């Protein structure tokens, strides 16, 4: 058997390029509930799936949301189990976090380190409409599906972004365009048992983004709902996002068995 002298072997190894270290990048973890046990984190996911149809609202990446140990992601405080909803870029985090807070105000984001390029953000991070209003300044609209009394309705957010994609101003439509008066039979119910959902259309126009909103506000178990629509215009002024309501329909009442 031929043997390579040790000095020659060392010399050959020195000529080889160094092995590249596993590159890491900064990302943002979007987190729901959690606790000291895996069951606590899983309970949060199960409750949101049952109560608000979490998986119907967002197009989550494969295997998300899921329960993980916090120490799996450098940057998180170790020793906990968390309901991990997504791993996003800074831009996508800024877009999605306010939308996810409509599911639970306790949803939060933490900066973490992940393998380079290993992002797992829901599809809703992509805008459904956009309008360039000035060089380096763009209005973008985002939305997600939200089941309500058998219908697929939506929540939305309109933002003003600079050339780097940073959100510099934002507007979230009111939870329904409704002006409920005392004559509404919905007033008899606790507001915590009522649900609001809206459908949206976004239409770029000359220097403004037109927003059409159609909302239902009702009590599923009682079989009653009020419906109303409104129109808005989104423009900019002095580097700020300005949204003005330009019309509103009359409220209509609906009942079903």
N, C-alpha and C positions, 0 to 999 in steps of 0.2 A: 504494500500500500504506500502510495506517495504521500509524504508529509510536507506541509508548508512550514518553513522556519518561522518561529514566533515573531522575529523582528519584521519579516516580510508581511506577515498577517496583520501586525499592528499598523504597518505603513499603508496597507490596502484599506483598512478600516478608516484611517484618517482621511483618505481620499473620498469616502462616501459622504453624500450630503447629510446633514443632521436631520433626524426625524422631526417633522413639524409637530409642535405641541397642539393639543386640541384647542381650537380657537373658541373663545367665549365672547358673547355680546350682551349688552345691557338690554333687558326687556322688562315688561310689567306684568305681574301676575294679578289677575282679577279674581277675587276671593269672596265666597259667600260665607256660610257659617263654618263652625269648627269647634274644637274643644280638645280635651285631654284624651278622648277615645275616638276610635274610628266610627263608632255608632253615632256619636253626636254629629259628626260631619255628614255622614250618610243620611241622617234624619233630616237635615236641612234640605238636601237635594230631593229626597222623597216627598217632603212636604210641599216644596215649590212645584214639583211635577204634578202633584195631585190638586193643589189649590189654584195655581195660576197657569198651568200648562207650560212649564218652563221650556220643555223641549220643542214646543210648538211656536214659541216666541222667537227663538234664535236658531240660526243654522250653525250649530256648534261644530267645531272640528272633531274628527274621529276620536273616540274615547273620552270626550269631554261632555259635560262636567264629570269630574271624578274625585275620589278621596285620595289624598297623598299625605305623606309625612312632610312637615314643613322643612325639615333639614335636607330634603331632596333638592331644594332650590336655595343656593347661597344668597343671602340677603334677608331671608325670613328668620324669625326667631324660632330656634329649634324646640322640639318637645311637644308639638301639637299636631293634630290631624286637621286638615282643612278641606273644604269643598272648593276645589280649583275649577274655575269656570273657563279660563282662557289664559294664554300667554301672548301678549300683544306688544307691538312697537309703541313708542311714546305717543305718536299721532293717533293710532287706532285706539289706544287707551283713553285718550281725551275724548274721542268720539263715542265710544261704547259705554264708558262708566256711567254717564248720566242716564243713558237708556236702561242699563241694568239696575240702576237705583230705583227705577219705577217698579221693578219686581220686589226689591227689598232695599230700603234705605240704608241698611247695614252693609251692603256690598262695597268693597273697598279695593284699592290697588296698592301693590308694593313693588318696589324696584328689585329685580333679581338678576342673576347671571344664568344664561342658558348657552347651550352649544350653538355656535355661530349659525344664524339663519333658522334656528328651530323655533319658529313662531306657530302658534295654534289659535288664531283669532277667528271669531265667527264671521260669516260672510257680510253681516250687517255693517262691518267696518268700511264697506265700499259705498259711496254716495249713490243715491237714486236719481239725483239731478244736481247740476252745478251751473253757475253763471259767473263768468269773469266780469267783474265790475270796474276794475282798474288794473294797471300793470302790477302783477304780484299780489293781487287781492281777489279772492274768489268766494262766492257764497255757495255752500254745499248743503244738501238736504239728506238726512239719514232717517231710516225708519225700521221698525221690526213688527212682526205679526203678533197679535194678542187676541186669543180666543175670548169671545164674549157672547153669551146667550146663543150659542150655535153658529155665530158668524165669525169670520176671520177679520178682525179689525186691527188697527195699527196705532203705535205710538211713534212720535217723530221728534226730530231736533234739527234746527237750522243753524248753521254756524258760518262765521266769517273766518277764513283762513288766509295766512300770509303766504309768500312764495315758498317757504320751507314746509308748509303744511301745518304750522302751528295755529291752534284755535285762539283767536284774539278776542272774539265775542261770540255769544250764542243766545239762542231763543228757543224755548220749549213751548209748544202750543198749550193753552190752558186745557185742563182735563175736561174736555167738552166745551162746546160753544154755548152752553145752556145758561139761561137766566131763569132758574126755577123759582116760581112764586108760590104763595101759600095755597093757591088753587090746585097745585100739583098733588096727586095722590101719593107721589113718592115721598112727600114730606113726612109721612107717618113712619117711615123706616129710618133706622139708625144709619148714618152715613157710612159706618164701617161695613154694613152689609150691602151697600149699593156698589155697582160697578160702572165704570165709564170706558168706552172704547170708541175710537175714531178711525175713519178711513181717510187717506190723504192722496191728493194728486198735486204734483209740482210741475209747473210749466215756465221755463225760462222765457222772458220777454225782453224788450228793449230796456236795458238798464235795471231790470227788476226781476224777481222770482215770484211768480204767482202761486199761491197756496190755497187749495180747495180742501175744506175740512168738513166731513160728515160724521156726526157723533150720535151715539146712543148712551143713555144714562138710565139705568134701570135696576130692577130687583128680579133676578132669574127665578127664584123659588116662587115669588108671587105672580110671575107672568106679566109684569108691566114694565114699560119703558117709555121714556120720552126721547124724541129724536129732533135734531136741529143741525143746520149746516151754516158755515160761515166761509168768507173769502178774505185772504190777507195778501198784502204785498210786502216783499222783503227788499230793501234797498240799503245803501250805506250813506253815512254822513259823518264827516270828520273822523274817518277811520273806525266808526262804530256801526253795528248792525241795527237797522231801524225796521221794525215790522209793524204795519198798520192794518187794522181790520177795516175792510172797505164795504162789507155787506154781511147781513145775517138773516137767515130765513125765520119764518114763524115756527114755533115749537109744535110738534104733532105728538099725539099720545097713541100708544100701541098696547094691545093686550093679546095674550094667547093662552092656550090651555096646555 
